[in-house]
C-alpha cells in the first residue's frame, strides 16, 4: 500500500517470495491512497522490473500522476505500468488473491504541487476484506475528517491502521519547522477534543495501530507521556516489520 521513497529498504526487509526471474517484481501491485510525493516516489524504484507494475488508485490520482507529476508516464518508459482504477465506495476484487478492496474518501487537500491547477483531490482510506478467512483491515494513512461514514467503517474492522502523523495540531509551528498546522496538511492531530485518539478510544471491536507517524511526534519515544496516553487508550504504535494475522 503506497510506495514511499523507502520502498527499497522495505522490500529488502520482507521475506523473499519465490520469483520467476532475476528481475521479477517482489510485489503483486501497489495500491495508492493519494498522489502525495511521499506515497508515490517509490514507484520509480520499481522501474527495472521485468514486467509491468500494477498500480491501483482512484481516477483523480491517475490524472495527477500523469499530468502534473508524471510518475506513471516515466515508469511506462521503463518496465511499464498497468493502471487499475478504484471507484469510491465500491468493493473490487484484487487479481490473484482472495482479497477485495474498497476505497473511501477521508478528506484533505490535493498535493501542494497541484496548487493553482484547480484540481480537487481527497485522500482515500482502503478497506480490505478476505473472502477466504473473513478478516477486515482498514488502512487510513491520511485522515482529515472523522465523520459518521468513516467511523462506521472503522467500527466494523478487525484491524485499523490509521493516521498517527501528528500529536498536536500546531506541532510543526511549535518546533519552528513550518507555519502549517496538522489540519492544513490533511491530518487530524491525535490529541485534544475531536482528535483521532478520542475517537479510537471509543471503538471497541477493532485492534488499532497508528501508522504514518512523523518524526516530530513524541509518541515515538517509548518513555514519553504521549506514548503512555496512547497505550492507555488501547492503541498501538506500529513499527517497521510489524506483522499481523487476521
Secondary structure, 3 states (H helix, E strand, C coil): CCCCCCHHHHHHHCCCCCCCCCCCCCCCCEECCCCCHHHHHHHHHHCCCCCCEEEEECHHHHHHHHHHCCHHHHHHCCCCEEEEECCCCCCEECCCCCEEEEEEEEECCCCHHHCCCCCCCCEEEEEEEECCCCCEEEEECCCCCCCHHHHHHHHCCCEEEEECCCCCCCHHHHCCCCCCCCHHHCCCCCCCCCCHHHHHHHCCCCEEEEECCCCCCHHHCCCCHHHHHHHHCCCEECCCCCCCCC
